[in-house]
Amino acid sequence: MSSSTSPPSARFTPDSGSEDESDFEGPAGEIDQSFRLKKSNWSRGRNSSQGFASDAKHKTSPERLETHHRPQVMQRNSTIRAFVPYTVDEEGAVIRKFDRRLVLFMALLYMLSFLDRSNIGNARIAGISEAAFGPGVPFYLSFFYKREELAFRTGLFISAAPLATSFASTLAWVITSLGQHGPIAPWRLLFLIEGFPSVLVAVFAWIHIPDSPDKAAYLTRRERRVAKLRLRKEVNSTNQAESMGLKWTEVGQTLLDPKCYFTAMMFFSCNVAFSSLPVFLPTIINEMGYSTLAAQALCAPPYLVAFGVVLYTAYLSDRYRHRSAFLCLHAGLGSLGYAMLAIAGWRRWGIGWRYAGIYLAASGFFSAITIIITWTLNNQDSDSKKGTGVALLNVIGQLGPLVGTRLYPDEDRPYFVRGMSICAVFMILVGVLSLGLRYVLMRENTRRDVAYSRVNGEDGQGLVGGRSEKHRLEQFRFML
């Protein structure tokens, strides 16, 4: 039967060895929109059977047709909405390389910095103290991963902290044991051995860390293209295609946005607990009646458990695309742990109750920190807002250690009931704030659903090139 026929829908994927892949680039947002075919075998009025004649002559199978017919410049009204410029396997290979080469390296940097930081607690028994450290790496990772991929990578990064703390405690136990009869004071030897690797790795960090996904030296040319293209949907939904650099209007909008202060206050509250227990844990365990060396060794198991809990929590949070439930759960877990420490000290319960509370507290606040940072980044609809949100998070949140490091004065030993009670209250506050933010975000998503439907209906925004600034903003949905 002779008729004018449009080409069949097909998923077009470029050849991996293609030298010229510019056919697959265009203004952000076009990947999911209309692509028209130039020099098509299906011209108007042409018999559809003729359109496939040459393919039959060359024994081209339907499967090979997918890669042989590449999309070209738009000339007619045939559209292909299922166009995907890379395969699932290609995307997976890029993600795995970033996980191995980038995230694990950043985790190493954080582990080394936290290794040195944890010595503050281990050396406090000798009367030494130092300031805390606040990371900004998750914001950087948001340029390499999608929203639903970020929590697990942030978890890999943050989990280096409990891993380093457990390692530092064990290493500190060995170093201080060996250094007791040496020419260098044990606490000096501790800082030298655990702090020096950070100096060496800093040199490699300058060389190894890429500025953007498409500039990673360890990716092939094709992989760099895939790394860039796979984030196109993220870029388009956040309206970053039209302009680059910091947008001061968006900075002001973020500073006036109450949602940012929810997460900042959660970060502050969690940092009170996050900064205090790791620093003072050797002292706390020592006050339980253990020797100095035994106290340092007993610090390791709770943090090894926390390491596993952080990774599993972050994985589930990404899998279900949900933040508030996991944050509320672990805030409650952390609060319960601190409450056990406070009540056991107040009621003079056995050492086992207090030591069990440390496991719950460490697992709770490390996981909560991971979700708070990720949630802050997930719910900003532009890079300028993400940067401002993280800056605000740190400015307010890093005030927490100023409170946390003063919760264990000498007059409260050996049980530190007041400090434990205060940390329990702050972890409860984290849970309450997370529920409040969830409510605010649910209302905003509902409002945007209504507004997006109205804009689509009135302005015909579904057409190519018809997107407006308002339309892009209404498309963005907050992650709960």
Sequence and secondary structure as in RCSB ss.txt:
>XXXX:A:sequence
MSSSTSPPSARFTPDSGSEDESDFEGPAGEIDQSFRLKKSNWSRGRNSSQGFASDAKHKTSPERLETHHRPQVMQ
RNSTIRAFVPYTVDEEGAVIRKFDRRLVLFMALLYMLSFLDRSNIGNARIAGISEAAFGPGVPFYLSFFYKREEL
AFRTGLFISAAPLATSFASTLAWVITSLGQHGPIAPWRLLFLIEGFPSVLVAVFAWIHIPDSPDKAAYLTRRERR
VAKLRLRKEVNSTNQAESMGLKWTEVGQTLLDPKCYFTAMMFFSCNVAFSSLPVFLPTIINEMGYSTLAAQALCA
PPYLVAFGVVLYTAYLSDRYRHRSAFLCLHAGLGSLGYAMLAIAGWRRWGIGWRYAGIYLAASGFFSAITIIITW
TLNNQDSDSKKGTGVALLNVIGQLGPLVGTRLYPDEDRPYFVRGMSICAVFMILVGVLSLGLRYVLMRENTRRDV
AYSRVNGEDGQGLVGGRSEKHRLEQFRFML
>XXXX:A:secstr
   B           TT S  GGG  STTGGGS    SS SS TT BHHHHTHHHHHTT  HHHHHHHS   S  
SS   TT  SS HHHHHHHHHHHIIIIIHHHHHHHHHHHHHHHHHHHHHTTT         HHHHHTTTS GGGH
HHHHHHHHTHHHHHHHHHHHHHHHHHHHHTTSSS HHHHHHHHHHHHHHHHHHHHHHH  SSGGG TTS HHHHH
HHHHTTHHHHHHTT SS  S  HHHHHHHHT HHHHHHHHHHHHHHHHHHHHHHHHHHHHHHTT  HHHHHHHTH
HHHHHHHHHHHHHHHHHHHTT  HHHHHHHHHHHHHHHHHHHHHHHTT  HHHHHHHHHHHHHHHHHHHHHHHHH
HHHT SSHHHHHHHHHHHHHHHTTHHHHHTTS  GGGTTT HHHHHHHHHHHHHHHHHHHHHHHHHHHHHHHHHH
HHHHHHHHH TTSTT   HHHHHHH     
